[in-house]
Amino acid sequence: MRRAAAAILFLLAAALPAVALPATAAAAAARPAILGTWFTEGTEDGDHFQSVFSVLPDGNFVKQFRDATCHKTKSWRAGGRWRFDGRRMVLDTTLAATGALLHHDVFDYHAGDADHFSMTDEDTKITWKFVRVPDGTRLDDGPCVS
């Protein structure tokens, strides 16, 4: 009976998703594919957004958003913690002032080349395509398409 219980525990532990890894282990597993600064744009809830997304090796991320008409008055920043297991990216976006959780998003990762990848939001089913941009890129420096 003890062997059966131990075998079940072993199988359960082996089946746990790697998303549960601590951020530092996830960051180490992610090198170099997901780390860096990325640009994406797309439509969600009827609004067209552009975003610069910086994935940092310490398990933190920073995003800057603006509407696609490039009005600086409609831009904002968000940040939080990320976890990546090579297949799924989990983003916990928090409010900087209080640390309160604003969003918990899970994305299916689709590898591209060294400068491109895409992620599909498991909730909305929207696929976001990312292109690498130089670290330090800000949206007011970037392309406006509308």
mmCIF file of the C-alpha atoms, coordinates in Angstrom:
data_MODEL
# 
_entry.id   MODEL 
# 
loop_
_atom_site.group_PDB 
_atom_site.id 
_atom_site.type_symbol 
_atom_site.label_atom_id 
_atom_site.label_alt_id 
_atom_site.label_comp_id 
_atom_site.label_asym_id 
_atom_site.label_entity_id 
_atom_site.label_seq_id 
_atom_site.pdbx_PDB_ins_code 
_atom_site.Cartn_x 
_atom_site.Cartn_y 
_atom_site.Cartn_z 
_atom_site.occupancy 
_atom_site.B_iso_or_equiv 
_atom_site.pdbx_formal_charge 
_atom_site.auth_seq_id 
_atom_site.auth_comp_id 
_atom_site.auth_asym_id 
_atom_site.auth_atom_id 
_atom_site.pdbx_PDB_model_num 
ATOM 1   C CA . MET A 1 1   ? 0.000   0.000  0.000   1.00 0.00 ? 1   MET A CA 1 
ATOM 2   C CA . ARG A 1 2   ? 2.825   2.416  0.878   1.00 0.00 ? 2   ARG A CA 1 
ATOM 3   C CA . ARG A 1 3   ? 4.540   1.668  -2.428  1.00 0.00 ? 3   ARG A CA 1 
ATOM 4   C CA . ALA A 1 4   ? 1.313   2.420  -4.298  1.00 0.00 ? 4   ALA A CA 1 
ATOM 5   C CA . ALA A 1 5   ? 0.883   5.707  -2.414  1.00 0.00 ? 5   ALA A CA 1 
ATOM 6   C CA . ALA A 1 6   ? 4.512   6.652  -3.040  1.00 0.00 ? 6   ALA A CA 1 
ATOM 7   C CA . ALA A 1 7   ? 4.128   5.822  -6.736  1.00 0.00 ? 7   ALA A CA 1 
ATOM 8   C CA . ILE A 1 8   ? 0.993   7.966  -6.963  1.00 0.00 ? 8   ILE A CA 1 
ATOM 9   C CA . LEU A 1 9   ? 2.735   10.886 -5.241  1.00 0.00 ? 9   LEU A CA 1 
ATOM 10  C CA . PHE A 1 10  ? 5.694   10.502 -7.590  1.00 0.00 ? 10  PHE A CA 1 
ATOM 11  C CA . LEU A 1 11  ? 3.414   10.526 -10.636 1.00 0.00 ? 11  LEU A CA 1 
ATOM 12  C CA . LEU A 1 12  ? 1.497   13.551 -9.355  1.00 0.00 ? 12  LEU A CA 1 
ATOM 13  C CA . ALA A 1 13  ? 4.709   15.460 -8.691  1.00 0.00 ? 13  ALA A CA 1 
ATOM 14  C CA . ALA A 1 14  ? 6.002   14.597 -12.161 1.00 0.00 ? 14  ALA A CA 1 
ATOM 15  C CA . ALA A 1 15  ? 2.749   15.761 -13.727 1.00 0.00 ? 15  ALA A CA 1 
ATOM 16  C CA . LEU A 1 16  ? 2.760   19.215 -12.114 1.00 0.00 ? 16  LEU A CA 1 
ATOM 17  C CA . PRO A 1 17  ? 3.174   21.900 -14.763 1.00 0.00 ? 17  PRO A CA 1 
ATOM 18  C CA . ALA A 1 18  ? 6.526   23.637 -14.889 1.00 0.00 ? 18  ALA A CA 1 
ATOM 19  C CA . VAL A 1 19  ? 4.624   26.933 -14.653 1.00 0.00 ? 19  VAL A CA 1 
ATOM 20  C CA . ALA A 1 20  ? 4.800   26.388 -10.896 1.00 0.00 ? 20  ALA A CA 1 
ATOM 21  C CA . LEU A 1 21  ? 8.575   26.927 -11.007 1.00 0.00 ? 21  LEU A CA 1 
ATOM 22  C CA . PRO A 1 22  ? 9.882   29.859 -9.027  1.00 0.00 ? 22  PRO A CA 1 
ATOM 23  C CA . ALA A 1 23  ? 10.450  32.924 -11.201 1.00 0.00 ? 23  ALA A CA 1 
ATOM 24  C CA . THR A 1 24  ? 14.248  32.605 -10.984 1.00 0.00 ? 24  THR A CA 1 
ATOM 25  C CA . ALA A 1 25  ? 14.168  29.019 -12.228 1.00 0.00 ? 25  ALA A CA 1 
ATOM 26  C CA . ALA A 1 26  ? 11.665  30.004 -14.918 1.00 0.00 ? 26  ALA A CA 1 
ATOM 27  C CA . ALA A 1 27  ? 13.911  32.868 -15.952 1.00 0.00 ? 27  ALA A CA 1 
ATOM 28  C CA . ALA A 1 28  ? 16.903  30.556 -16.229 1.00 0.00 ? 28  ALA A CA 1 
ATOM 29  C CA . ALA A 1 29  ? 14.859  28.080 -18.295 1.00 0.00 ? 29  ALA A CA 1 
ATOM 30  C CA . ALA A 1 30  ? 13.751  30.891 -20.606 1.00 0.00 ? 30  ALA A CA 1 
ATOM 31  C CA . ARG A 1 31  ? 17.201  32.088 -21.697 1.00 0.00 ? 31  ARG A CA 1 
ATOM 32  C CA . PRO A 1 32  ? 17.620  33.364 -24.326 1.00 0.00 ? 32  PRO A CA 1 
ATOM 33  C CA . ALA A 1 33  ? 14.373  32.921 -26.277 1.00 0.00 ? 33  ALA A CA 1 
ATOM 34  C CA . ILE A 1 34  ? 11.843  34.999 -24.347 1.00 0.00 ? 34  ILE A CA 1 
ATOM 35  C CA . LEU A 1 35  ? 14.111  37.515 -22.592 1.00 0.00 ? 35  LEU A CA 1 
ATOM 36  C CA . GLY A 1 36  ? 14.423  40.985 -24.049 1.00 0.00 ? 36  GLY A CA 1 
ATOM 37  C CA . THR A 1 37  ? 12.204  43.759 -25.322 1.00 0.00 ? 37  THR A CA 1 
ATOM 38  C CA . TRP A 1 38  ? 9.385   43.064 -27.759 1.00 0.00 ? 38  TRP A CA 1 
ATOM 39  C CA . PHE A 1 39  ? 6.850   45.065 -29.788 1.00 0.00 ? 39  PHE A CA 1 
ATOM 40  C CA . THR A 1 40  ? 3.327   43.833 -30.526 1.00 0.00 ? 40  THR A CA 1 
ATOM 41  C CA . GLU A 1 41  ? 0.028   45.282 -31.624 1.00 0.00 ? 41  GLU A CA 1 
ATOM 42  C CA . GLY A 1 42  ? -3.485  44.026 -32.044 1.00 0.00 ? 42  GLY A CA 1 
ATOM 43  C CA . THR A 1 43  ? -7.153  44.460 -31.231 1.00 0.00 ? 43  THR A CA 1 
ATOM 44  C CA . GLU A 1 44  ? -8.846  43.410 -28.011 1.00 0.00 ? 44  GLU A CA 1 
ATOM 45  C CA . ASP A 1 45  ? -12.366 44.355 -26.924 1.00 0.00 ? 45  ASP A CA 1 
ATOM 46  C CA . GLY A 1 46  ? -12.662 46.607 -29.998 1.00 0.00 ? 46  GLY A CA 1 
ATOM 47  C CA . ASP A 1 47  ? -9.585  48.696 -29.139 1.00 0.00 ? 47  ASP A CA 1 
ATOM 48  C CA . HIS A 1 48  ? -6.385  48.579 -31.199 1.00 0.00 ? 48  HIS A CA 1 
ATOM 49  C CA . PHE A 1 49  ? -3.303  48.571 -28.975 1.00 0.00 ? 49  PHE A CA 1 
ATOM 50  C CA . GLN A 1 50  ? 0.438   48.776 -29.431 1.00 0.00 ? 50  GLN A CA 1 
ATOM 51  C CA . SER A 1 51  ? 2.728   47.535 -26.684 1.00 0.00 ? 51  SER A CA 1 
ATOM 52  C CA . VAL A 1 52  ? 6.397   47.321 -25.795 1.00 0.00 ? 52  VAL A CA 1 
ATOM 53  C CA . PHE A 1 53  ? 6.933   44.337 -23.504 1.00 0.00 ? 53  PHE A CA 1 
ATOM 54  C CA . SER A 1 54  ? 10.227  43.923 -21.606 1.00 0.00 ? 54  SER A CA 1 
ATOM 55  C CA . VAL A 1 55  ? 10.842  40.456 -20.147 1.00 0.00 ? 55  VAL A CA 1 
ATOM 56  C CA . LEU A 1 56  ? 13.579  40.748 -17.534 1.00 0.00 ? 56  LEU A CA 1 
ATOM 57  C CA . PRO A 1 57  ? 15.836  37.903 -16.344 1.00 0.00 ? 57  PRO A CA 1 
ATOM 58  C CA . ASP A 1 58  ? 14.844  38.426 -12.691 1.00 0.00 ? 58  ASP A CA 1 
ATOM 59  C CA . GLY A 1 59  ? 11.264  37.235 -13.371 1.00 0.00 ? 59  GLY A CA 1 
ATOM 60  C CA . ASN A 1 60  ? 9.769   40.720 -13.688 1.00 0.00 ? 60  ASN A CA 1 
ATOM 61  C CA . PHE A 1 61  ? 8.198   42.332 -16.744 1.00 0.00 ? 61  PHE A CA 1 
ATOM 62  C CA . VAL A 1 62  ? 7.263   45.853 -17.749 1.00 0.00 ? 62  VAL A CA 1 
ATOM 63  C CA . LYS A 1 63  ? 4.731   46.774 -20.453 1.00 0.00 ? 63  LYS A CA 1 
ATOM 64  C CA . GLN A 1 64  ? 3.958   50.106 -22.044 1.00 0.00 ? 64  GLN A CA 1 
ATOM 65  C CA . PHE A 1 65  ? 0.705   50.409 -23.989 1.00 0.00 ? 65  PHE A CA 1 
ATOM 66  C CA . ARG A 1 66  ? -0.914  53.009 -26.222 1.00 0.00 ? 66  ARG A CA 1 
ATOM 67  C CA . ASP A 1 67  ? -3.848  53.086 -28.569 1.00 0.00 ? 67  ASP A CA 1 
ATOM 68  C CA . ALA A 1 68  ? -2.979  52.607 -32.219 1.00 0.00 ? 68  ALA A CA 1 
ATOM 69  C CA . THR A 1 69  ? -3.774  56.214 -33.086 1.00 0.00 ? 69  THR A CA 1 
ATOM 70  C CA . CYS A 1 70  ? -0.598  56.977 -31.084 1.00 0.00 ? 70  CYS A CA 1 
ATOM 71  C CA . HIS A 1 71  ? -2.102  59.521 -28.709 1.00 0.00 ? 71  HIS A CA 1 
ATOM 72  C CA . LYS A 1 72  ? 0.394   59.830 -25.872 1.00 0.00 ? 72  LYS A CA 1 
ATOM 73  C CA . THR A 1 73  ? -2.461  60.791 -23.558 1.00 0.00 ? 73  THR A CA 1 
ATOM 74  C CA . LYS A 1 74  ? -3.838  57.281 -23.994 1.00 0.00 ? 74  LYS A CA 1 
ATOM 75  C CA . SER A 1 75  ? -0.682  55.419 -23.000 1.00 0.00 ? 75  SER A CA 1 
ATOM 76  C CA . TRP A 1 76  ? 0.044   53.640 -19.733 1.00 0.00 ? 76  TRP A CA 1 
ATOM 77  C CA . ARG A 1 77  ? 2.506   51.271 -18.073 1.00 0.00 ? 77  ARG A CA 1 
ATOM 78  C CA . ALA A 1 78  ? 2.022   47.996 -16.229 1.00 0.00 ? 78  ALA A CA 1 
ATOM 79  C CA . GLY A 1 79  ? 4.359   45.459 -14.677 1.00 0.00 ? 79  GLY A CA 1 
ATOM 80  C CA . GLY A 1 80  ? 4.506   42.301 -12.658 1.00 0.00 ? 80  GLY A CA 1 
ATOM 81  C CA . ARG A 1 81  ? 5.952   38.805 -12.524 1.00 0.00 ? 81  ARG A CA 1 
ATOM 82  C CA . TRP A 1 82  ? 6.255   36.231 -15.298 1.00 0.00 ? 82  TRP A CA 1 
ATOM 83  C CA . ARG A 1 83  ? 6.716   32.461 -15.439 1.00 0.00 ? 83  ARG A CA 1 
ATOM 84  C CA . PHE A 1 84  ? 7.604   30.520 -18.578 1.00 0.00 ? 84  PHE A CA 1 
ATOM 85  C CA . ASP A 1 85  ? 8.006   26.785 -19.060 1.00 0.00 ? 85  ASP A CA 1 
ATOM 86  C CA . GLY A 1 86  ? 8.840   26.810 -22.773 1.00 0.00 ? 86  GLY A CA 1 
ATOM 87  C CA . ARG A 1 87  ? 5.195   26.203 -23.696 1.00 0.00 ? 87  ARG A CA 1 
ATOM 88  C CA . ARG A 1 88  ? 3.136   28.551 -21.522 1.00 0.00 ? 88  ARG A CA 1 
ATOM 89  C CA . MET A 1 89  ? 3.752   32.103 -20.354 1.00 0.00 ? 89  MET A CA 1 
ATOM 90  C CA . VAL A 1 90  ? 1.987   33.261 -17.193 1.00 0.00 ? 90  VAL A CA 1 
ATOM 91  C CA . LEU A 1 91  ? 1.819   36.987 -16.470 1.00 0.00 ? 91  LEU A CA 1 
ATOM 92  C CA . ASP A 1 92  ? 0.684   38.316 -13.110 1.00 0.00 ? 92  ASP A CA 1 
ATOM 93  C CA . THR A 1 93  ? 0.179   42.050 -13.637 1.00 0.00 ? 93  THR A CA 1 
ATOM 94  C CA . THR A 1 94  ? 0.212   44.099 -10.458 1.00 0.00 ? 94  THR A CA 1 
ATOM 95  C CA . LEU A 1 95  ? -0.524  47.643 -9.421  1.00 0.00 ? 95  LEU A CA 1 
ATOM 96  C CA . ALA A 1 96  ? 2.822   49.306 -8.726  1.00 0.00 ? 96  ALA A CA 1 
ATOM 97  C CA . ALA A 1 97  ? 1.616   51.389 -5.779  1.00 0.00 ? 97  ALA A CA 1 
ATOM 98  C CA . THR A 1 98  ? 0.102   48.534 -3.765  1.00 0.00 ? 98  THR A CA 1 
ATOM 99  C CA . GLY A 1 99  ? 1.242   45.280 -5.368  1.00 0.00 ? 99  GLY A CA 1 
ATOM 100 C CA . ALA A 1 100 ? -2.425  44.292 -5.849  1.00 0.00 ? 100 ALA A CA 1 
ATOM 101 C CA . LEU A 1 101 ? -2.995  41.720 -8.598  1.00 0.00 ? 101 LEU A CA 1 
ATOM 102 C CA . LEU A 1 102 ? -4.750  43.292 -11.598 1.00 0.00 ? 102 LEU A CA 1 
ATOM 103 C CA . HIS A 1 103 ? -4.609  40.433 -14.113 1.00 0.00 ? 103 HIS A CA 1 
ATOM 104 C CA . HIS A 1 104 ? -3.563  36.791 -14.198 1.00 0.00 ? 104 HIS A CA 1 
ATOM 105 C CA . ASP A 1 105 ? -3.057  35.876 -17.864 1.00 0.00 ? 105 ASP A CA 1 
ATOM 106 C CA . VAL A 1 106 ? -1.958  32.567 -19.355 1.00 0.00 ? 106 VAL A CA 1 
ATOM 107 C CA . PHE A 1 107 ? -0.644  32.373 -22.927 1.00 0.00 ? 107 PHE A CA 1 
ATOM 108 C CA . ASP A 1 108 ? 0.316   29.476 -25.183 1.00 0.00 ? 108 ASP A CA 1 
ATOM 109 C CA . TYR A 1 109 ? 3.789   30.233 -26.577 1.00 0.00 ? 109 TYR A CA 1 
ATOM 110 C CA . HIS A 1 110 ? 4.577   29.665 -30.271 1.00 0.00 ? 110 HIS A CA 1 
ATOM 111 C CA . ALA A 1 111 ? 8.291   29.810 -31.046 1.00 0.00 ? 111 ALA A CA 1 
ATOM 112 C CA . GLY A 1 112 ? 9.584   31.720 -34.030 1.00 0.00 ? 112 GLY A CA 1 
ATOM 113 C CA . ASP A 1 113 ? 13.112  32.738 -34.877 1.00 0.00 ? 113 ASP A CA 1 
ATOM 114 C CA . ALA A 1 114 ? 15.433  34.697 -32.551 1.00 0.00 ? 114 ALA A CA 1 
ATOM 115 C CA . ASP A 1 115 ? 13.533  37.926 -33.259 1.00 0.00 ? 115 ASP A CA 1 
ATOM 116 C CA . HIS A 1 116 ? 9.912   36.728 -33.465 1.00 0.00 ? 116 HIS A CA 1 
ATOM 117 C CA . PHE A 1 117 ? 7.403   34.676 -31.494 1.00 0.00 ? 117 PHE A CA 1 
ATOM 118 C CA . SER A 1 118 ? 3.680   34.678 -30.837 1.00 0.00 ? 118 SER A CA 1 
ATOM 119 C CA . MET A 1 119 ? 1.452   33.911 -27.863 1.00 0.00 ? 119 MET A CA 1 
ATOM 120 C CA . THR A 1 120 ? -2.226  33.005 -27.791 1.00 0.00 ? 120 THR A CA 1 
ATOM 121 C CA . ASP A 1 121 ? -4.221  34.188 -24.787 1.00 0.00 ? 121 ASP A CA 1 
ATOM 122 C CA . GLU A 1 122 ? -5.891  31.080 -23.334 1.00 0.00 ? 122 GLU A CA 1 
ATOM 123 C CA . ASP A 1 123 ? -8.910  33.153 -22.262 1.00 0.00 ? 123 ASP A CA 1 
ATOM 124 C CA . THR A 1 124 ? -9.590  35.451 -25.236 1.00 0.00 ? 124 THR A CA 1 
ATOM 125 C CA . LYS A 1 125 ? -7.994  33.189 -27.900 1.00 0.00 ? 125 LYS A CA 1 
ATOM 126 C CA . ILE A 1 126 ? -6.289  36.297 -29.364 1.00 0.00 ? 126 ILE A CA 1 
ATOM 127 C CA . THR A 1 127 ? -2.846  35.624 -30.819 1.00 0.00 ? 127 THR A CA 1 
ATOM 128 C CA . TRP A 1 128 ? -0.273  38.369 -30.282 1.00 0.00 ? 128 TRP A CA 1 
ATOM 129 C CA . LYS A 1 129 ? 2.758   38.445 -32.616 1.00 0.00 ? 129 LYS A CA 1 
ATOM 130 C CA . PHE A 1 130 ? 5.975   39.846 -31.132 1.00 0.00 ? 130 PHE A CA 1 
ATOM 131 C CA . VAL A 1 131 ? 9.061   41.267 -32.821 1.00 0.00 ? 131 VAL A CA 1 
ATOM 132 C CA . ARG A 1 132 ? 12.279  41.998 -30.929 1.00 0.00 ? 132 ARG A CA 1 
ATOM 133 C CA . VAL A 1 133 ? 13.167  45.683 -30.541 1.00 0.00 ? 133 VAL A CA 1 
ATOM 134 C CA . PRO A 1 134 ? 16.220  47.258 -28.886 1.00 0.00 ? 134 PRO A CA 1 
ATOM 135 C CA . ASP A 1 135 ? 16.206  47.321 -25.077 1.00 0.00 ? 135 ASP A CA 1 
ATOM 136 C CA . GLY A 1 136 ? 15.067  50.734 -23.881 1.00 0.00 ? 136 GLY A CA 1 
ATOM 137 C CA . THR A 1 137 ? 12.572  51.175 -26.749 1.00 0.00 ? 137 THR A CA 1 
ATOM 138 C CA . ARG A 1 138 ? 9.610   53.327 -25.787 1.00 0.00 ? 138 ARG A CA 1 
ATOM 139 C CA . LEU A 1 139 ? 6.401   53.623 -27.746 1.00 0.00 ? 139 LEU A CA 1 
ATOM 140 C CA . ASP A 1 140 ? 6.874   57.319 -28.366 1.00 0.00 ? 140 ASP A CA 1 
ATOM 141 C CA . ASP A 1 141 ? 10.071  56.282 -30.197 1.00 0.00 ? 141 ASP A CA 1 
ATOM 142 C CA . GLY A 1 142 ? 8.361   53.519 -32.149 1.00 0.00 ? 142 GLY A CA 1 
ATOM 143 C CA . PRO A 1 143 ? 6.264   53.200 -35.263 1.00 0.00 ? 143 PRO A CA 1 
ATOM 144 C CA . CYS A 1 144 ? 2.694   54.455 -35.492 1.00 0.00 ? 144 CYS A CA 1 
ATOM 145 C CA . VAL A 1 145 ? 0.645   52.588 -38.038 1.00 0.00 ? 145 VAL A CA 1 
ATOM 146 C CA . SER A 1 146 ? -2.593  54.515 -37.956 1.00 0.00 ? 146 SER A CA 1 
# 
